[in-house]
Amino acid sequence: MTYRNTFRQFAETTIANKGQVIANTDDPGVRIAFRNLKYIKYGLHDPNLDWYATNLAYSSKSTSFDLYHKKRFISRCELSLLGEHNVANALAVLAAAHSIGIFPKRAITYLKSYPGIPRRMELKANFNNILIENLEKHVLMQIMWIEFRLEFDRFGSLGELVEAIHQTISYY
């Protein structure tokens, strides 16, 4: 069984159980594996996707982009993380947040304050001004950060917040 067949089987099972599949169609393997499936598509620059980003801009400490959902402009977004891969991760997070009822503009506010996880974007070496960073996947951590912030806003006491965090972690 190829990895594409494995991903397709996973997607079919998820959809059959009333789950959502959210996938980056910038990867041609995803487009092939998920052909003819109904799933939430995201990526960079393609206006035919459910979620996409355009007009990426970089500073020394952030990445910004225009966010679109189904060809409708949502907002200019800013991440405190650098690089296209982090924009793609943010699109996945925004799509997931939206699929569970979190309004995009609220999620965007929280994503901007997402500090990254330990070791993310940590400078490992500098060779003649070529920066080597520690890169790890962290979409799940971004989703949990947004949910943490939402729960913190909603609950007043630490006890209620801890229970909400426990439920969030158990959900994933």
Beta strands, then each sheet from edge to edge (+ up, - down):
strand 1: 22-24
strand 2: 40-44
strand 3: 51-58
strand 4: 63-69
strand 5: 72-79
strand 6: 123-127
strand 7: 130-133
sheet 1: 1+ 2+ 3+ 4- 5+
sheet 2: 6+ 7-
end
